Amino acid sequence: MNKFTQLYTQLLVEFSEPIIQKLITKFSEVDEQTVRLYLDEFEKYKTELEKKDPFQYANFEELEQAVDKVKGDKPRDRSNIKIDVQKDDIVAEDDNVVIYRGDSQDKCILYGQGYTFCISRRGSGNMYSSYRGGKESTFYFIFFKKKPKEDNDHIMVLDHTRNGYEWTFANNNTQKVNGGWDEIVSKYRELAPFKDVLVNKKLDNVEKKEMKTINDFINNPSVIEFTKMDFNMRSRVLMMSINLSDDMFKILSKDLINEFLSTGPNLTQFQISSLNDKQKDWYLRNRNIHLDELADSIDYKFNELDLKLDKFEKYHTRDYNEAYKRVQSYERTLDLAGLKFLIKLPDNIPNNLDANLNCAGCGLMSLNGAPDKVEGYFNCSDNPNLTSLKGAPSSVGRDFNCSGNPNLTSLEGAPSSVGEDFYCSHNNLTSLEGAPSSVGGDFDCSYNNLTSLVGAPSSVGGGFNCRENNLTSLVGAPSSVGGIFNCSYNNLTSLVGAPSSSKSFICYNNNLTSLKGAPISVGGNFYCNANNLTSLEGIPAHIGRDLSFEHQKNGKEFTEEEIQAAMADSKRKQANSMLKENRKFTQLELLENLRDWFAPQVDKKGKKFRGWVNCKTGGPCGRSDTSKGSYPACRATKAECNKIKGRMYKKKGPKRVSWEKRKKKSS
């Protein structure tokens, strides 16, 4: 046990934690650690002091000088206190900044002294090992020389994790840097030269071995294995915010109990009854620290609902059954989002949860403990340690979201029933095996490593998004898609396997040479830009809105006449297919045909019009003034006009004219 922890433990004997907190507030001009150390000294020399109550001192300087005087020390000038810096930890320095590397717990304590960073806490409650093992955190303490200390951003702790950057400033408010390095240098140009030194440090072999030991224990806790661990390894395990069995709790030393309590864990009735009042104060104080860091946690919302943490005996166990009843009137969401120290779901979440369950952005290693049925949405996105969906609910009434989990490679264990949207984008999925057979809303599997759509739902009520994968085929895609179908930015050479219809269809940035396999009908837009098209064979017979084939890579650009002719050909093929099947047009298909029949045409001046085309002028059929111009020769489309070139001027009046070429009589 280090010196600070020893002093703190002694201090608990003399002052209750609420009293200490009041004194820390009173002497807010100095850091918490210094206040605690001097309160310990104050208690030792209290009998020799004139003022025997620390609240009698006007400010900290008065208390400090009084204690130093009876100790025989000279009063110190606090402005001259300096950090004992290790030179090799200064990774960069210029006129604007000095940057220290915090690659151990001791260094983070050293360079963060005077602040309330959780990685700079002395003794119990330090989160360095937890962050380092959980997301490969690499910390840099950046001091801006030209910023006054009154500015919140005079210091930045930059955490370069395996997934990007997070930053924390003097007020200990940690946030993800969503814009990455570009956002950092746009706000702090002083850091622009130092990108190459602010790097993420991978776990070394020793750290990997330790993490394996910890993870093995967490996944399969054993009293025997816990007994075999030395003090340091037990401490590392306890800092992962696990729940301990009573048998494990019994063998903890007093120091390790304080370590355990500092994480704000769930406690059993036996463990609570084993604590003295000062240990309860210590536990509650640290639970409040975690709640300050995780303002949207379920406990924080209890506080807003006047569930006071000082009612320790009644609410200490975080009874989520009781919690749900209290939160139900608040927003019907069991919200665990952002609990980074939560590596396992609580055991007592109701098995049938008539609410939403949000466990996004935690440290979950598995979904064991999740309800079997969730009436609302279930969100387990952004859990970097999650490798499997086993344990997930079998039924979700609304959305299911497992996006942003870089170590998730499979959907095995996913719900078999999802009422609305299913999000599994931005993972490392190599297969869709395990996905539900049908989804009521959207299905988004974009930004993965998929090479096949086999396993995808057969029916999707909303849109289907599989862009930004490694697909070479659409075989396995849903046969029915109610919304937009997006398969852009893949390696497709064919559209065979695409749904027969969709609201809009997007297949740009592939390697297509033709449109064989495209939907027969597209209600909205059809975008097939940036491919290698040499033919429009297979183009949909019906396209409700915009159509685009621009910027072909190595293919050809298509004229309006070629596109119209290709669509007319597709319509004929569709009609012939229906005749062969002896199938009648549905009312919807008849309406689509009429809409396409009278779709906007474009005259020679670029003006749009609807209806039949006057083949003589290229404009609308008919004349505004019947006394002017030649009698129109009308056909349904420009493509039909091309078939009667040279013969259209036979039409000189209302009399019916045959456009068929006459065969020459044989002599």
ZAZA-138467 format. One record per residue (C-alpha): x, y, z; residue in three letters. Coordinates in pm, whole numbers, plus 50000, padded with zeros to 5 digits. Each point is the difference from the previous one (the first is absolute). Layout:
N
XYZALA ...
//
This chain:
667
500005000050000MET 501505033649900ASN 500375029650230LYS 496985018849879PHE 497694970150048THR 501374994650353GLN 499385036450089LEU 496544998749850TYR 499084968650196THR 501215016550323GLN 498045031349913LEU 496774980449972LEU 500334991550369VAL 499925036750102GLU 497805017049742PHE 496914986549829SER 499985003049625GLU 497255026749993PRO 502135021950232ILE 503064994849778ILE 497995009849693GLN 498845032150167LYS 503605008950087LEU 501144992449644ILE 497335024249880THR 501015026050259LYS 503674998149896PHE 499304997649627SER 502995022349918GLU 502244968950030VAL 499664964549873ASP 498154972550186GLU 503084978950067GLN 501765028750184THR 496915006950212VAL 499774963450105ARG 503714998050088LEU 499825031650214TYR 496844988350177LEU 501944969150103ASP 502825021950132GLU 497445022550167PHE 498594970550195GLU 503454989550117LYS 500905034450138TYR 496525012050097LYS 500765001950374THR 502825024949933GLU 497915022249772LEU 498185031050123GLU 497044993349767LYS 499014963650038LYS 497215000149740ASP 501115001949633PRO 496865020049917PHE 501345028450218GLN 502735007949745TYR 499155027349749ALA 501904983649713ASN 502344971249929PHE 503155021350026GLU 499135008250362GLU 499464963350085LEU 503184989849813GLU 502185025350183GLN 498564990250338ALA 500694963049942VAL 503505006549859ASP 500825022050299LYS 499264973450262VAL 501814974249786LYS 503075022549988GLY 499775004249620ASP 500335033349821LYS 496895011249815PRO 500324990649634ARG 499455021149692ASP 497614977949802ARG 500765018449676SER 503474984449997ASN 498834963850024ILE 501264981249692LYS 499294966149850ILE 502914975950013ASP 499914993349628VAL 501714970249837GLN 501805014949703LYS 499304971349764ASP 496265005950056ASP 500105034249834ILE 499054989049650VAL 499815035349861ALA 500515036250106GLU 500065033749829ASP 498975035850085ASP 496324990150013ASN 499734965850164VAL 501774973650201VAL 498784964249964ILE 500624972050254TYR 499484963049931ARG 497884982950267GLY 500754963449923ASP 499614986950354SER 497705005750294GLN 502755016850202ASP 500785024149716LYS 496335009049958CYS 499825007450373ILE 503185020849975LEU 499045021249700TYR 496365003550103GLY 500585010850358GLN 497815028950100GLY 497194988349769TYR 497124975350047THR 500734977149703PHE 498964964250079CYS 503374987549864ILE 501815023350241SER 498344988750321ARG 502364988250268ARG 499264965850138GLY 496504986149968SER 497855009349704GLY 502735005849741ASN 498654989449660MET 503264999049801TYR 500264962149976SER 496324996349914SER 500225024449708TYR 503364987049884ARG 498834964049990GLY 496515007649869GLY 500785022449703LYS 503825002749983GLU 499885035450137SER 503225019949955THR 499965032250203PHE 501775032749927TYR 499935029450244PHE 500115031949792ILE 500595033450174PHE 499375031649796PHE 502625025150114LYS 498215031249880LYS 496594992150149LYS 499235012550353PRO 499224973350259LYS 496525014650034GLU 499244986649649ASP 498474965450002ASN 502184989649705ASP 503355011050140HIS 500554962450038ILE 498834972049774MET 500304962950066VAL 499934984549654LEU 499154963049998ASP 500954983149672HIS 498064967250014THR 499874971749748ARG 496785015949868ASN 501045036549978GLY 500405029750233TYR 498355011850322GLU 500895031850184TRP 499575012050356THR 500575035150133PHE 500495015250346ALA 496344995350097ASN 500404962249946ASN 497384998749725ASN 500954972549754THR 498664999649642GLN 500654980749681LYS 501705019849724VAL 497594990449724ASN 501915019249734GLY 503314983050080GLY 503335017649956TRP 498515025949763ASP 497665012150275GLU 502875001450251ILE 502245022049785VAL 497085021749885SER 499395009950364LYS 503604998050128TYR 502365009449721ARG 502914998550243GLU 499814961949978LEU 500254997949619ALA 503754990749996PRO 499584971750251PHE 497734974449835LYS 502864975249961ASP 500875000650372VAL 496444997950136LEU 499674963949891VAL 498074970550137ASN 502214975050178LYS 498914964049948LYS 499844976450296LEU 503344982650050ASP 500274962750068ASN 499995004750377VAL 496855021249985GLU 498314975449764LYS 500764971350236LYS 498605019550294GLU 496865009049805MET 499494963849899LYS 500244989550364THR 497535027050101ILE 497554992449719ASN 500164962650066ASP 499175006550363PHE 497195024449919ILE 498384975349759ASN 500404971150243ASN 500525013250355PRO 501514974950239SER 500925003050366VAL 502944976749942ILE 501415021249715GLU 499405031850200PHE 501934985450292THR 502984992449773LYS 500315036449888MET 502505023250164ASP 498965033450149PHE 500605020149682ASN 498054976149777MET 497064999250243ARG 500065037850002SER 499915000649617ARG 497034976149998VAL 498105020650256LEU 500525031949799MET 498074984249710MET 496805006950200SER 498984963750034ILE 497554986050251ASN 501584977250260LEU 498514969550162SER 499895000150378ASP 502744973350015ASP 502365022449800MET 499065030650203PHE 500914981550322LYS 503644995549897ILE 500565036749910LEU 502415019550216SER 498895033750136LYS 501965017749727ASP 498394979349724LEU 496535005850146ILE 500635037349958ASN 501174993449641GLU 496844980149934PHE 497685026050154LEU 501655027949801SER 498454986649677THR 496435003150129GLY 499114963249945PRO 496774981450074ASN 500184985750351LEU 498204970650158THR 498215002350334GLN 502894981550165PHE 502575024249858GLN 497995030050118ILE 499674986050348SER 503814995350008SER 500695037149945LEU 500435025250277ASN 498545035049973ASP 503225015349869LYS 500284973649727GLN 496415007449900LYS 500885037049974ASP 503024990849787TRP 497874978549773TYR 497285026349959LEU 502565027149928ARG 501574979549721ASN 496654990449856ARG 499245037049977ASN 503345005749824ILE 499024974749734HIS 496605016149963LEU 501615033949944ASP 502054984949719GLU 497014981849850LEU 497255025850021ALA 497484979849797ASP 500274968250207SER 496934984150151ILE 501175010050351ASP 500285036249896TYR 496404999549882LYS 498994984750333PHE 501545030650163ASN 497855022149780GLU 497024979850120LEU 501025007250360ASP 501324965050064LEU 502615011450249LYS 503214980050023LEU 500235006250373ASP 497084975650037LYS 502744974149975PHE 498414970550170GLU 496945000949773LYS 501445007549656TYR 503664989250011HIS 499564969049781THR 498755019149695ARG 496884978649982ASP 499075004149636TYR 496524985450049ASN 499285028250243GLU 501965023649777ALA 497794993249703TYR 496845007850195LYS 501475033550101ARG 501395008749658VAL 496914988149812GLN 498225032950055SER 503185018549904TYR 500714986449649GLU 499474962349990ARG 503704993949938THR 502384979550211LEU 503015021449908ASP 503454986050073LEU 501675018849714ALA 503535012350062GLY 500764977950301LEU 503504992349875LYS 500824979950310PHE 496994977349937LEU 501414968449841ILE 496994977850076LYS 496285007150005LEU 498374999250346PRO 498574966250091ASP 496635013150114ASN 498665017549690ILE 496474986549942PRO 499924971649748ASN 497015016049826ASN 500755037349992LEU 497085022149904ASP 502315029249919ALA 503115010149803ASN 503444987250103LEU 502985021949911ASN 503464986050077CYS 501915018649729ALA 503535012550065GLY 500704976850294CYS 502854975750053GLY 497864968949944LEU 501824967949916MET 496804980049948SER 496215004249995LEU 499394973450264ASN 497345012750237GLY 497975017649731ALA 496224994950008PRO 498544973149776ASP 497385024649877LYS 500225038049970VAL 496805018049906GLU 501835032149902GLY 503425004449836TYR 503264982550092PHE 503255019149941ASN 503384983450061CYS 502015021149754SER 503535013250063ASP 501204972950238ASN 503594994649881PRO 500454967850201ASN 496854983049870LEU 500844970049778THR 496674981549987SER 496235006150008LEU 499384968050193LYS 497725008450292GLY 498175027549809ALA 496195001650024PRO 498204975249776SER 497265025849931SER 500235038049971VAL 496825019949943GLY 501685030649848ARG 503585006249881ASP 503004977350056PHE 503375017849976ASN 503364982150022CYS 501985024449784SER 503485013350071GLY 501424968550162ASN 503384995049827PRO 500484964750135ASN 496594987049893LEU 500394976149702THR 496724980750010SER 496265005250061LEU 499574966250165GLU 497865005350309GLY 498135029949854ALA 496255002950065PRO 497824978049783SER 497295026650002SER 500505037749959VAL 496935022249963GLY 501665030549849GLU 503615007949895ASP 503054977150020PHE 503395018050007TYR 503244980349973CYS 502195024849808SER 503615009650076HIS 501004966050135ASN 502314973549855ASN 497254976249884LEU 501024974149744THR 496564983549981SER 496345008050061LEU 499254965050126GLU 497955003750318GLY 498015030549884ALA 496214998650048PRO 498004986649705SER 497935031749981SER 500355035650130VAL 497125024450030GLY 502085031249926GLY 503475006949858ASP 502894975249988PHE 503455016849996ASP 503104978249962CYS 502195026549833SER 503705005150074TYR 500924963950076ASN 502124973249830ASN 497164980749837LEU 500714980249684THR 496504985049981SER 496435008750101LEU 499104963950076VAL 498215000350335GLY 498365033949949ALA 496295003850083PRO 497734988349718SER 497625028850068SER 500825035650107VAL 497155024350059GLY 502235030849968GLY 503325005949824GLY 502904975949953PHE 503515015150016ASN 503054978649920CYS 502305027149863ARG 503765000950071GLU 500644962450022ASN 501904975349780ASN 496974985549820LEU 500404984049657THR 496404987849978SER 496535008650129LEU 498974963750032VAL 498364996650342GLY 498575035450003ALA 496405004450120PRO 497404991349740SER 497785027750133SER 501205034950101VAL 497495027150087GLY 502475029150005GLY 503305009549835ILE 502394972349891PHE 503635012250012ASN 502844977549883CYS 502455027449897SER 503784999050050TYR 500484962449965ASN 501594977649737ASN 496804989249825LEU 500164988149641THR 496324990249984SER 496685009850161LEU 498664964449992VAL 498424993750341GLY 498635035250045ALA 496405003850120PRO 497335001649730SER 498875034250122SER 501095027550238SER 499205036250082LYS 503355011849858SER 503024980549876PHE 503635011550036ILE 502824979749846CYS 502645025849911TYR 503784994550038ASN 500124963149910ASN 501334980749698ASN 496694993949817LEU 500014995449623THR 496244995349964SER 496855003050212LEU 498914963649978LYS 498304990650326GLY 498895035550085ALA 496525004550151PRO 497094999849754ILE 498495030050174SER 501595028750196VAL 497565024450156GLY 502535028050054GLY 503555006249875ASN 502294976249811PHE 503685009750030TYR 502644979349824CYS 502835025449957ASN 503714991649990ALA 499874964449864ASN 501274983049682ASN 496654998549819LEU 500084991749631THR 496344989349983SER 496715009950160LEU 498604964949974GLU 497984992650311GLY 499105036350078ILE 496815002250211PRO 496805002349801ALA 498625025850243HIS 502015028350167ILE 497955025150195GLY 502435029250031ARG 503635007749906ASP 502204977749788LEU 503805004249981SER 502814981749822PHE 502625027850012GLU 503784997250038HIS 500444964649873GLN 503534987550074LYS 500814981649682ASN 496524996149853GLY 497995023249778LYS 497715029650047GLU 496394993349902PHE 497645023449815THR 496455006750106GLU 498754980849695GLU 502094969350091GLU 498705000450357ILE 496375003449889GLN 500424972149744ALA 501564977150263ALA 497155006650245MET 497424993349729ALA 501744967249928ASP 499874990750368SER 496285007850007LYS 499394977449702ARG 501994971950162LYS 498045004450321GLN 496694998949812ALA 501064969349801ASN 501094982650319SER 496645007250160MET 498154986949694LEU 502014967850005LYS 499154996250369GLU 496355007749912ASN 500085026950268ARG 497865031349993LYS 501365034650073PHE 499215011550352THR 498385033850050GLN 503335013750129LEU 501854987249691GLU 497395015949773LEU 500395033150182LEU 503814997649973GLU 499714993549626ASN 497725030149955LEU 502345021750206ARG 503014988949795ASP 498015003649675TRP 499365036550085PHE 503375006350168ALA 501655033949922PRO 501525003249649GLN 502585026449897VAL 499745020649678ASP 502915013049789LYS 500255031350217LYS 500284979550321GLY 496485007950117LYS 498144971650176LYS 496494989649901PHE 497664970550053ARG 498124978649754GLY 500644988249645TRP 502805013849783VAL 499625018149667ASN 502674981749802CYS 500285029449756LYS 500935025950266THR 501194979150296GLY 497535019550214GLY 496564992050137PRO 497384985949768CYS 497465025349865GLY 500085036549894ARG 499095031350192SER 498905015849673ASP 498494975349750THR 500535024349716SER 503774998750041LYS 502544972349958GLY 499734965849847SER 497604973950124TYR 501694981550297PRO 501184964049975ALA 499634986650358CYS 501504970050176ARG 500204990450368ALA 503785004850041THR 503015013949817LYS 501244964449962ALA 496844992249797GLU 500665031049787CYS 503404986249905ASN 498284970149840LYS 498055021849752ILE 502785023349889LYS 499535010449638GLY 496334990450007ARG 498585024250255MET 499205026449735TYR 497424976849847LYS 497735012550275LYS 498285030849850LYS 496544997950150GLY 497734981050239PRO 499774970149774LYS 501654968550151ARG 503404992349850VAL 501794966750009SER 503645002850109TRP 500864965249885GLU 502524997549718LYS 498394986549687ARG 501654970449843LYS 500955004449638LYS 497904979749763LYS 501954972749825SER 500085004649627SER 
//
